[in-house]
Amino acid sequence: MSKGKKYDFRVTQAENGWKTEITRRMTSTKTVVSKSHDGFATEAEAQAWGQAELQVFLGTLVERNKRRSEKQAKAKLAAALAAEAATDADDFDDEDEFDEE
């Protein structure tokens, strides 16, 4: 399996100037445009915007992934604590049954 970039940008010439697209590689044959901007006067402007915006885009993804993983870890911890509390309550109820006899 080859290691390629999942996110990249491409610059194309449109009718009214240059267009830059931030792309995401879904599969080996399918690419999806995540963000685009057009109307650049020169290819250099489009390249500069693409490089800068790709860094911002990737930074936003990293932050979002951190928030999601923290939220998921908290939910997993809460579920584990709830399961532990439920088993402790069941154990406590079982002990009461033996004391009554």
PyMOL commands that place a pseudoatom at each C-alpha (Angstrom):
pseudoatom trace, name=CA, resn=MET, resi=1, chain=A, elem=C, hetatm=0, pos=[0.000, 0.000, 0.000]
pseudoatom trace, name=CA, resn=SER, resi=2, chain=A, elem=C, hetatm=0, pos=[1.426, 3.348, -0.970]
pseudoatom trace, name=CA, resn=LYS, resi=3, chain=A, elem=C, hetatm=0, pos=[1.531, 6.297, 1.384]
pseudoatom trace, name=CA, resn=GLY, resi=4, chain=A, elem=C, hetatm=0, pos=[0.085, 9.319, -0.386]
pseudoatom trace, name=CA, resn=LYS, resi=5, chain=A, elem=C, hetatm=0, pos=[-1.288, 12.603, 0.826]
pseudoatom trace, name=CA, resn=LYS, resi=6, chain=A, elem=C, hetatm=0, pos=[-4.866, 12.414, 1.963]
pseudoatom trace, name=CA, resn=TYR, resi=7, chain=A, elem=C, hetatm=0, pos=[-5.296, 16.180, 1.615]
pseudoatom trace, name=CA, resn=ASP, resi=8, chain=A, elem=C, hetatm=0, pos=[-3.710, 18.272, -1.090]
pseudoatom trace, name=CA, resn=PHE, resi=9, chain=A, elem=C, hetatm=0, pos=[-4.557, 21.202, -3.330]
pseudoatom trace, name=CA, resn=ARG, resi=10, chain=A, elem=C, hetatm=0, pos=[-4.662, 21.694, -7.062]
pseudoatom trace, name=CA, resn=VAL, resi=11, chain=A, elem=C, hetatm=0, pos=[-4.586, 24.811, -9.207]
pseudoatom trace, name=CA, resn=THR, resi=12, chain=A, elem=C, hetatm=0, pos=[-6.491, 24.985, -12.491]
pseudoatom trace, name=CA, resn=GLN, resi=13, chain=A, elem=C, hetatm=0, pos=[-7.152, 27.733, -14.985]
pseudoatom trace, name=CA, resn=ALA, resi=14, chain=A, elem=C, hetatm=0, pos=[-10.812, 28.788, -15.212]
pseudoatom trace, name=CA, resn=GLU, resi=15, chain=A, elem=C, hetatm=0, pos=[-12.619, 31.237, -17.499]
pseudoatom trace, name=CA, resn=ASN, resi=16, chain=A, elem=C, hetatm=0, pos=[-12.182, 34.183, -15.137]
pseudoatom trace, name=CA, resn=GLY, resi=17, chain=A, elem=C, hetatm=0, pos=[-8.687, 33.429, -13.811]
pseudoatom trace, name=CA, resn=TRP, resi=18, chain=A, elem=C, hetatm=0, pos=[-7.126, 30.734, -11.690]
pseudoatom trace, name=CA, resn=LYS, resi=19, chain=A, elem=C, hetatm=0, pos=[-8.955, 28.370, -9.339]
pseudoatom trace, name=CA, resn=THR, resi=20, chain=A, elem=C, hetatm=0, pos=[-7.573, 26.531, -6.312]
pseudoatom trace, name=CA, resn=GLU, resi=21, chain=A, elem=C, hetatm=0, pos=[-9.225, 23.463, -4.774]
pseudoatom trace, name=CA, resn=ILE, resi=22, chain=A, elem=C, hetatm=0, pos=[-8.365, 21.692, -1.529]
pseudoatom trace, name=CA, resn=THR, resi=23, chain=A, elem=C, hetatm=0, pos=[-8.955, 18.020, -2.237]
pseudoatom trace, name=CA, resn=ARG, resi=24, chain=A, elem=C, hetatm=0, pos=[-9.378, 14.905, -0.111]
pseudoatom trace, name=CA, resn=ARG, resi=25, chain=A, elem=C, hetatm=0, pos=[-8.472, 11.474, -1.405]
pseudoatom trace, name=CA, resn=MET, resi=26, chain=A, elem=C, hetatm=0, pos=[-11.415, 9.146, -0.620]
pseudoatom trace, name=CA, resn=THR, resi=27, chain=A, elem=C, hetatm=0, pos=[-10.182, 6.069, -2.476]
pseudoatom trace, name=CA, resn=SER, resi=28, chain=A, elem=C, hetatm=0, pos=[-7.371, 5.378, -4.878]
pseudoatom trace, name=CA, resn=THR, resi=29, chain=A, elem=C, hetatm=0, pos=[-9.566, 6.539, -7.756]
pseudoatom trace, name=CA, resn=LYS, resi=30, chain=A, elem=C, hetatm=0, pos=[-11.941, 9.056, -6.164]
pseudoatom trace, name=CA, resn=THR, resi=31, chain=A, elem=C, hetatm=0, pos=[-11.017, 12.578, -5.058]
pseudoatom trace, name=CA, resn=VAL, resi=32, chain=A, elem=C, hetatm=0, pos=[-13.447, 15.013, -3.418]
pseudoatom trace, name=CA, resn=VAL, resi=33, chain=A, elem=C, hetatm=0, pos=[-13.119, 18.796, -3.292]
pseudoatom trace, name=CA, resn=SER, resi=34, chain=A, elem=C, hetatm=0, pos=[-13.327, 19.993, 0.321]
pseudoatom trace, name=CA, resn=LYS, resi=35, chain=A, elem=C, hetatm=0, pos=[-12.865, 23.707, -0.326]
pseudoatom trace, name=CA, resn=SER, resi=36, chain=A, elem=C, hetatm=0, pos=[-12.320, 25.901, -3.375]
pseudoatom trace, name=CA, resn=HIS, resi=37, chain=A, elem=C, hetatm=0, pos=[-11.687, 29.513, -4.304]
pseudoatom trace, name=CA, resn=ASP, resi=38, chain=A, elem=C, hetatm=0, pos=[-11.509, 31.065, -7.736]
pseudoatom trace, name=CA, resn=GLY, resi=39, chain=A, elem=C, hetatm=0, pos=[-10.872, 34.412, -9.377]
pseudoatom trace, name=CA, resn=PHE, resi=40, chain=A, elem=C, hetatm=0, pos=[-7.121, 34.639, -8.837]
pseudoatom trace, name=CA, resn=ALA, resi=41, chain=A, elem=C, hetatm=0, pos=[-5.324, 36.852, -11.358]
pseudoatom trace, name=CA, resn=THR, resi=42, chain=A, elem=C, hetatm=0, pos=[-2.140, 34.761, -11.469]
pseudoatom trace, name=CA, resn=GLU, resi=43, chain=A, elem=C, hetatm=0, pos=[-1.165, 31.164, -10.869]
pseudoatom trace, name=CA, resn=ALA, resi=44, chain=A, elem=C, hetatm=0, pos=[1.302, 32.265, -8.170]
pseudoatom trace, name=CA, resn=GLU, resi=45, chain=A, elem=C, hetatm=0, pos=[-1.512, 33.895, -6.152]
pseudoatom trace, name=CA, resn=ALA, resi=46, chain=A, elem=C, hetatm=0, pos=[-3.562, 30.725, -6.453]
pseudoatom trace, name=CA, resn=GLN, resi=47, chain=A, elem=C, hetatm=0, pos=[-0.592, 28.585, -5.343]
pseudoatom trace, name=CA, resn=ALA, resi=48, chain=A, elem=C, hetatm=0, pos=[0.072, 30.830, -2.338]
pseudoatom trace, name=CA, resn=TRP, resi=49, chain=A, elem=C, hetatm=0, pos=[-3.586, 30.741, -1.265]
pseudoatom trace, name=CA, resn=GLY, resi=50, chain=A, elem=C, hetatm=0, pos=[-3.688, 26.968, -1.697]
pseudoatom trace, name=CA, resn=GLN, resi=51, chain=A, elem=C, hetatm=0, pos=[-0.619, 26.388, 0.453]
pseudoatom trace, name=CA, resn=ALA, resi=52, chain=A, elem=C, hetatm=0, pos=[-1.743, 28.764, 3.198]
pseudoatom trace, name=CA, resn=GLU, resi=53, chain=A, elem=C, hetatm=0, pos=[-5.343, 27.549, 3.233]
pseudoatom trace, name=CA, resn=LEU, resi=54, chain=A, elem=C, hetatm=0, pos=[-4.287, 23.895, 3.243]
pseudoatom trace, name=CA, resn=GLN, resi=55, chain=A, elem=C, hetatm=0, pos=[-2.273, 24.510, 6.428]
pseudoatom trace, name=CA, resn=VAL, resi=56, chain=A, elem=C, hetatm=0, pos=[-5.252, 26.239, 8.067]
pseudoatom trace, name=CA, resn=PHE, resi=57, chain=A, elem=C, hetatm=0, pos=[-7.583, 23.456, 6.893]
pseudoatom trace, name=CA, resn=LEU, resi=58, chain=A, elem=C, hetatm=0, pos=[-5.333, 20.725, 8.297]
pseudoatom trace, name=CA, resn=GLY, resi=59, chain=A, elem=C, hetatm=0, pos=[-4.923, 22.614, 11.587]
pseudoatom trace, name=CA, resn=THR, resi=60, chain=A, elem=C, hetatm=0, pos=[-8.689, 22.831, 11.925]
pseudoatom trace, name=CA, resn=LEU, resi=61, chain=A, elem=C, hetatm=0, pos=[-8.977, 19.088, 11.285]
pseudoatom trace, name=CA, resn=VAL, resi=62, chain=A, elem=C, hetatm=0, pos=[-6.371, 18.305, 13.950]
pseudoatom trace, name=CA, resn=GLU, resi=63, chain=A, elem=C, hetatm=0, pos=[-8.194, 20.444, 16.515]
pseudoatom trace, name=CA, resn=ARG, resi=64, chain=A, elem=C, hetatm=0, pos=[-11.542, 18.858, 15.636]
pseudoatom trace, name=CA, resn=ASN, resi=65, chain=A, elem=C, hetatm=0, pos=[-10.067, 15.369, 15.915]
pseudoatom trace, name=CA, resn=LYS, resi=66, chain=A, elem=C, hetatm=0, pos=[-8.603, 16.202, 19.347]
pseudoatom trace, name=CA, resn=ARG, resi=67, chain=A, elem=C, hetatm=0, pos=[-11.983, 17.483, 20.570]
pseudoatom trace, name=CA, resn=ARG, resi=68, chain=A, elem=C, hetatm=0, pos=[-13.743, 14.409, 19.258]
pseudoatom trace, name=CA, resn=SER, resi=69, chain=A, elem=C, hetatm=0, pos=[-11.250, 11.989, 20.785]
pseudoatom trace, name=CA, resn=GLU, resi=70, chain=A, elem=C, hetatm=0, pos=[-11.461, 13.757, 24.166]
pseudoatom trace, name=CA, resn=LYS, resi=71, chain=A, elem=C, hetatm=0, pos=[-15.253, 13.614, 24.020]
pseudoatom trace, name=CA, resn=GLN, resi=72, chain=A, elem=C, hetatm=0, pos=[-15.124, 9.946, 23.073]
pseudoatom trace, name=CA, resn=ALA, resi=73, chain=A, elem=C, hetatm=0, pos=[-12.697, 9.167, 25.911]
pseudoatom trace, name=CA, resn=LYS, resi=74, chain=A, elem=C, hetatm=0, pos=[-14.954, 10.951, 28.419]
pseudoatom trace, name=CA, resn=ALA, resi=75, chain=A, elem=C, hetatm=0, pos=[-17.968, 9.019, 27.170]
pseudoatom trace, name=CA, resn=LYS, resi=76, chain=A, elem=C, hetatm=0, pos=[-16.078, 5.734, 27.406]
pseudoatom trace, name=CA, resn=LEU, resi=77, chain=A, elem=C, hetatm=0, pos=[-14.969, 6.565, 30.955]
pseudoatom trace, name=CA, resn=ALA, resi=78, chain=A, elem=C, hetatm=0, pos=[-18.504, 7.524, 31.965]
pseudoatom trace, name=CA, resn=ALA, resi=79, chain=A, elem=C, hetatm=0, pos=[-19.846, 4.270, 30.525]
pseudoatom trace, name=CA, resn=ALA, resi=80, chain=A, elem=C, hetatm=0, pos=[-17.211, 2.266, 32.378]
pseudoatom trace, name=CA, resn=LEU, resi=81, chain=A, elem=C, hetatm=0, pos=[-18.006, 4.044, 35.650]
pseudoatom trace, name=CA, resn=ALA, resi=82, chain=A, elem=C, hetatm=0, pos=[-21.735, 3.483, 35.139]
pseudoatom trace, name=CA, resn=ALA, resi=83, chain=A, elem=C, hetatm=0, pos=[-21.149, -0.205, 34.440]
pseudoatom trace, name=CA, resn=GLU, resi=84, chain=A, elem=C, hetatm=0, pos=[-18.948, -0.496, 37.519]
pseudoatom trace, name=CA, resn=ALA, resi=85, chain=A, elem=C, hetatm=0, pos=[-21.544, 1.269, 39.664]
pseudoatom trace, name=CA, resn=ALA, resi=86, chain=A, elem=C, hetatm=0, pos=[-24.233, -1.077, 38.355]
pseudoatom trace, name=CA, resn=THR, resi=87, chain=A, elem=C, hetatm=0, pos=[-22.178, -4.174, 39.218]
pseudoatom trace, name=CA, resn=ASP, resi=88, chain=A, elem=C, hetatm=0, pos=[-21.369, -2.742, 42.644]
pseudoatom trace, name=CA, resn=ALA, resi=89, chain=A, elem=C, hetatm=0, pos=[-25.071, -2.123, 43.277]
pseudoatom trace, name=CA, resn=ASP, resi=90, chain=A, elem=C, hetatm=0, pos=[-25.875, -5.681, 42.207]
pseudoatom trace, name=CA, resn=ASP, resi=91, chain=A, elem=C, hetatm=0, pos=[-23.190, -7.028, 44.542]
pseudoatom trace, name=CA, resn=PHE, resi=92, chain=A, elem=C, hetatm=0, pos=[-24.580, -4.933, 47.399]
pseudoatom trace, name=CA, resn=ASP, resi=93, chain=A, elem=C, hetatm=0, pos=[-28.114, -6.246, 46.762]
pseudoatom trace, name=CA, resn=ASP, resi=94, chain=A, elem=C, hetatm=0, pos=[-26.831, -9.842, 46.749]
pseudoatom trace, name=CA, resn=GLU, resi=95, chain=A, elem=C, hetatm=0, pos=[-25.145, -9.311, 50.144]
pseudoatom trace, name=CA, resn=ASP, resi=96, chain=A, elem=C, hetatm=0, pos=[-28.414, -8.021, 51.621]
pseudoatom trace, name=CA, resn=GLU, resi=97, chain=A, elem=C, hetatm=0, pos=[-30.231, -11.182, 50.542]
pseudoatom trace, name=CA, resn=PHE, resi=98, chain=A, elem=C, hetatm=0, pos=[-27.758, -13.377, 52.417]
pseudoatom trace, name=CA, resn=ASP, resi=99, chain=A, elem=C, hetatm=0, pos=[-28.032, -11.285, 55.603]
pseudoatom trace, name=CA, resn=GLU, resi=100, chain=A, elem=C, hetatm=0, pos=[-31.810, -11.621, 55.754]
pseudoatom trace, name=CA, resn=GLU, resi=101, chain=A, elem=C, hetatm=0, pos=[-31.773, -15.436, 55.856]
for i in range(1, 101): cmd.bond("trace and resi %d" % i, "trace and resi %d" % (i + 1))
show_as sticks, trace
zoom trace
